[in-house]
Amino acid sequence: MSTEALLHDLRGQLRDGGLHGCLLVRDLHTGDELGIEPDTRLPSASLVKVPLALATLERIRRGELDGATALDVPPGRITTAGPIGLSRFRHPARIAVDDLLYLSTCLSDSHAADALFGLTPPARVAEILHELGLRDIAVRHTMNELMDTPVERLDATEVHLAHSLAIDAGTSGRGHRVPQLDTTRANTGSARAWVELLQALWTPSKIHPQVAERVRDLMAHNVLRHRLAPDFTSDATTWSSKTGTLLNLRHEIGVVEHTDGQAFAIAALTESLVPAGSQPGAEALMAQVARELRDHLRQLW
């Protein structure tokens, strides 16, 4: 199948599956890439925890922070479905910065991430990204601001109403009545911006090698593996990734490394057009489309 025919077919699959998808797959050795709307900016949700980890580790490297420093973290006490880790703790905990990095990145624990944001606020994270040549990821707010969405205000039986609002309340310029989905106020990035970050972490760049290695290790130990991982995990590959989920947004970024030496950076950002909280079919579809893009690129190597 030609590249043009493949992209047309994949766009149709996404549309028929009720997804608006923005994807990019890049061969990290050749620079060849293939994507669908790769420059469209979307709210980042928990993907922002990767830049947060990068900035925190860079500050540790510079001696501005000590990974062994223990912080007193208040309990999150969140009872709604979704959040994990410290977000659901009932009692205070004392945890080292290094361990907060693990909880934030590998478990996507938003309460742990906010403890790290307390040390390195969003503006400082953005500043460090710019210093490292990564200028297209906007970091504007903490994770706590993502926790106050219509889902938290409605009964569990009315979650579909929150998703209907997320789907229908946007503007043509990507403003939104739900502030967490407004690209002028939210943490944002395009598929291309996230792939640029992955490339900087996996190949020589302005990021210090020790910092890049630690972020790669954190992403390799991501425990949330229900989205793209089934299509990129095998005995002959390593899949290192980070997911992001918010209302009707389902994202994942990652790098698949093959034993034959090939490596591909992948960013799959999606908006569901179906007003439902649980959509395993959407998870499978976005993985399938990302896999077909990767397979097509791999044949060109």
C-alpha positions as CSV (number, residue, x, y, z in Angstrom):
1,M,0.0,0.0,0.0
2,S,1.3,3.5,-0.9
3,T,1.9,6.0,1.9
4,E,-1.0,8.2,0.7
5,A,-3.4,5.2,0.6
6,L,-2.3,4.1,4.1
7,L,-2.8,7.5,5.6
8,H,-6.3,7.8,4.0
9,D,-7.2,4.4,5.3
10,L,-6.0,5.1,8.9
11,R,-7.8,8.5,9.0
12,G,-11.0,6.6,8.0
13,Q,-10.4,4.0,10.8
14,L,-10.0,6.7,13.4
15,R,-13.1,8.5,12.2
16,D,-15.2,5.3,12.1
17,G,-14.0,4.5,15.6
18,G,-15.1,7.9,17.0
19,L,-11.6,9.3,17.4
20,H,-9.8,12.4,16.3
21,G,-6.2,11.4,16.2
22,C,-2.9,13.3,16.0
23,L,0.0,10.9,15.6
24,L,3.6,10.9,14.6
25,V,6.1,8.0,14.3
26,R,9.8,8.8,13.7
27,D,12.7,6.5,12.9
28,L,15.3,7.7,15.4
29,H,18.2,6.6,13.2
30,T,17.1,7.9,9.8
31,G,14.8,10.8,10.8
32,D,12.1,9.4,8.5
33,E,8.6,10.0,9.9
34,L,5.0,9.4,9.2
35,G,2.0,11.1,10.8
36,I,-1.6,12.3,10.9
37,E,-2.1,15.9,12.0
38,P,1.3,15.9,13.9
39,D,1.3,19.6,14.5
40,T,-2.1,20.0,16.2
41,R,-1.6,21.0,19.8
42,L,-3.7,19.2,22.4
43,P,-3.8,19.4,26.2
44,S,-1.1,17.2,27.6
45,A,-2.8,15.7,30.7
46,S,-0.2,13.4,32.4
47,L,2.3,13.5,29.6
48,V,3.6,16.6,31.3
49,K,5.1,14.4,34.0
50,V,7.9,13.5,31.6
51,P,9.1,17.2,31.3
52,L,8.6,17.4,35.0
53,A,10.9,14.4,35.6
54,L,13.4,15.8,33.1
55,A,13.5,19.2,34.9
56,T,13.7,17.7,38.3
57,L,16.6,15.4,37.3
58,E,18.4,18.3,35.6
59,R,18.2,20.3,38.8
60,I,19.5,17.3,40.8
61,R,22.4,17.1,38.3
62,R,23.2,20.8,38.8
63,G,23.2,20.4,42.6
64,E,20.1,22.6,43.1
65,L,18.1,19.6,44.5
66,D,19.1,16.4,46.3
67,G,17.3,13.2,45.2
68,A,17.6,11.9,48.8
69,T,15.8,14.8,50.4
70,A,12.6,13.5,52.0
71,L,9.4,15.6,51.7
72,D,6.3,15.5,53.9
73,V,3.5,14.9,51.5
74,P,-0.1,15.4,52.6
75,P,-2.7,12.7,51.7
76,G,-4.6,13.2,48.4
77,R,-7.8,11.5,49.8
78,I,-9.3,11.4,46.3
79,T,-12.2,8.9,46.1
80,T,-13.3,9.2,42.5
81,A,-12.2,6.5,40.0
82,G,-8.9,7.0,38.2
83,P,-6.2,8.5,40.4
84,I,-3.7,6.1,42.1
85,G,-0.8,6.2,44.5
86,L,-0.5,9.1,47.0
87,S,-3.5,10.7,45.4
88,R,-5.6,8.1,47.3
89,F,-3.6,8.0,50.5
90,R,-5.5,8.8,53.7
91,H,-2.6,9.8,55.8
92,P,0.6,11.9,55.4
93,A,3.7,10.2,54.0
94,R,7.4,11.1,54.0
95,I,9.0,10.3,50.7
96,A,12.3,11.1,49.0
97,V,12.5,13.2,45.8
98,D,13.9,10.2,43.9
99,D,10.9,8.1,45.0
100,L,8.5,10.8,44.1
101,L,10.0,10.7,40.6
102,Y,9.2,7.0,40.4
103,L,5.6,7.4,41.6
104,S,5.0,10.4,39.3
105,T,6.4,9.0,36.1
106,C,5.9,5.2,36.4
107,L,2.6,5.1,38.3
108,S,1.4,8.5,36.9
109,D,0.7,9.6,40.5
110,S,-0.5,13.2,40.2
111,H,-0.2,13.9,44.0
112,A,3.5,12.9,43.7
113,A,3.9,15.1,40.7
114,D,2.5,18.1,42.5
115,A,5.0,17.5,45.3
116,L,7.7,17.8,42.6
117,F,6.0,20.8,41.1
118,G,6.3,22.3,44.6
119,L,10.1,22.2,44.2
120,T,10.2,23.1,40.5
121,P,7.1,25.1,39.5
122,P,5.6,24.9,36.0
123,A,7.3,28.2,34.9
124,R,10.7,26.7,35.9
125,V,10.0,23.4,34.1
126,A,9.2,25.4,31.0
127,E,12.4,27.5,31.4
128,I,14.5,24.3,31.7
129,L,12.9,22.8,28.6
130,H,13.7,26.0,26.7
131,E,17.3,25.9,27.9
132,L,17.5,22.3,26.5
133,G,16.2,23.4,23.1
134,L,12.6,22.0,23.6
135,R,10.4,25.0,23.0
136,D,7.1,23.5,21.8
137,I,5.8,22.0,24.9
138,A,3.8,24.4,27.1
139,V,3.9,23.8,30.9
140,R,1.5,26.2,32.6
141,H,0.0,24.5,35.7
142,T,0.2,21.7,38.2
143,M,-1.6,18.4,38.2
144,N,-4.0,19.6,41.0
145,E,-5.7,21.8,38.5
146,L,-6.6,18.8,36.4
147,M,-8.5,17.2,39.3
148,D,-11.4,19.7,39.3
149,T,-13.3,18.7,36.1
150,P,-17.0,18.0,35.6
151,V,-16.3,14.3,36.3
152,E,-15.5,15.1,39.9
153,R,-18.7,17.1,40.3
154,L,-21.1,14.5,38.9
155,D,-22.5,11.2,40.2
156,A,-20.7,8.1,38.8
157,T,-23.9,7.4,36.8
158,E,-23.6,10.7,35.0
159,V,-20.0,10.5,33.7
160,H,-21.3,10.5,30.2
161,L,-22.5,14.1,30.7
162,A,-19.0,15.3,31.5
163,H,-17.7,13.6,28.4
164,S,-20.5,15.2,26.3
165,L,-19.4,18.6,27.6
166,A,-15.8,17.8,26.8
167,I,-16.8,16.9,23.2
168,D,-19.2,19.7,22.5
169,A,-18.0,22.7,24.4
170,G,-14.9,23.5,22.3
171,T,-14.3,26.3,19.8
172,S,-12.8,26.3,16.4
173,G,-9.7,27.9,17.8
174,R,-9.3,25.1,20.4
175,G,-10.6,27.2,23.3
176,H,-12.9,25.4,25.6
177,R,-15.5,26.0,28.4
178,V,-13.6,23.3,30.4
179,P,-10.4,25.1,31.2
180,Q,-8.3,21.9,31.3
181,L,-9.2,21.4,27.7
182,D,-8.5,25.0,26.6
183,T,-5.2,25.0,24.7
184,T,-4.5,28.7,25.6
185,R,-4.6,27.8,29.4
186,A,-3.7,24.1,29.6
187,N,-0.3,22.3,29.4
188,T,-0.1,21.5,25.8
189,G,2.0,19.9,23.1
190,S,1.7,18.4,19.6
191,A,2.6,14.9,18.5
192,R,5.7,16.5,16.8
193,A,6.7,18.3,20.0
194,W,6.5,15.1,22.1
195,V,8.5,13.2,19.5
196,E,11.1,15.9,19.6
197,L,11.4,15.4,23.3
198,L,11.7,11.6,22.9
199,Q,14.4,12.1,20.3
200,A,16.3,14.4,22.6
201,L,16.1,11.7,25.4
202,W,17.1,8.8,23.2
203,T,19.8,10.4,21.0
204,P,22.6,12.9,21.7
205,S,21.2,16.3,22.5
206,K,21.5,19.2,25.0
207,I,20.1,16.9,27.7
208,H,22.9,15.6,29.8
209,P,23.5,11.8,29.1
210,Q,23.0,10.9,32.8
211,V,19.7,12.8,33.0
212,A,18.4,11.3,29.7
213,E,19.4,7.8,30.9
214,R,17.4,8.2,34.1
215,V,14.3,9.5,32.3
216,R,14.5,6.6,29.8
217,D,14.7,4.2,32.8
218,L,11.7,5.7,34.4
219,M,9.7,5.4,31.2
220,A,10.8,1.8,30.7
221,H,9.2,1.0,34.1
222,N,5.9,2.6,33.3
223,V,3.3,0.3,34.9
224,L,0.3,1.6,32.8
225,R,0.6,-0.7,29.8
226,H,-3.0,-1.1,28.5
227,R,-2.9,1.4,25.6
228,L,-0.1,1.2,23.1
229,A,2.0,-1.4,24.9
230,P,0.1,-4.5,23.7
231,D,1.1,-3.6,20.1
232,F,4.7,-2.7,20.8
233,T,5.8,-5.3,23.4
234,S,7.5,-8.5,22.5
235,D,10.5,-10.6,23.4
236,A,12.3,-8.7,20.6
237,T,11.4,-5.2,21.6
238,T,11.5,-2.8,24.6
239,W,8.6,-0.3,25.0
240,S,9.3,2.7,27.2
241,S,6.3,5.1,27.5
242,K,4.1,7.5,29.4
243,T,0.3,7.8,29.1
244,G,-2.0,10.8,29.6
245,T,-5.7,10.7,30.2
246,L,-8.2,13.5,30.8
247,L,-11.9,13.4,30.1
248,N,-12.1,12.4,26.4
249,L,-8.4,12.6,25.9
250,R,-6.3,9.5,25.6
251,H,-2.6,9.9,24.9
252,E,0.6,7.9,24.9
253,I,4.1,8.7,23.9
254,G,7.0,6.2,23.9
255,V,9.9,4.6,22.1
256,V,10.0,1.1,20.8
257,E,13.5,-0.4,20.5
258,H,14.1,-3.6,18.4
259,T,16.8,-6.1,19.0
260,D,17.9,-5.5,15.3
261,G,18.9,-2.0,16.3
262,Q,15.9,-0.1,15.0
263,A,14.2,2.4,17.3
264,F,11.0,4.5,16.7
265,A,9.6,7.4,18.7
266,I,5.8,7.4,18.8
267,A,3.3,10.0,19.9
268,A,-0.4,9.2,19.8
269,L,-2.7,11.9,20.9
270,T,-6.5,11.4,20.6
271,E,-9.8,13.0,21.4
272,S,-12.8,10.7,21.6
273,L,-16.0,11.8,20.1
274,V,-18.0,9.2,22.0
275,P,-19.5,10.4,25.4
276,A,-18.3,7.5,27.6
277,G,-15.6,7.1,30.2
278,S,-14.7,3.5,29.5
279,Q,-13.7,2.8,25.9
280,P,-11.3,-0.1,25.5
281,G,-12.0,-0.1,21.7
282,A,-10.6,3.4,21.5
283,E,-7.4,2.2,23.3
284,A,-7.0,-0.7,20.9
285,L,-7.7,1.5,17.8
286,M,-5.1,4.2,18.6
287,A,-2.6,1.4,19.2
288,Q,-3.5,-0.3,16.0
289,V,-3.1,3.0,14.0
290,A,0.3,3.7,15.6
291,R,1.4,0.2,14.9
292,E,0.5,0.4,11.2
293,L,2.4,3.7,10.9
294,R,5.5,2.1,12.5
295,D,5.2,-1.0,10.4
296,H,5.1,1.1,7.2
297,L,8.1,3.1,8.3
298,R,10.0,0.0,9.3
299,Q,9.6,-1.5,5.8
300,L,11.4,1.5,4.4
301,W,14.6,0.9,6.5
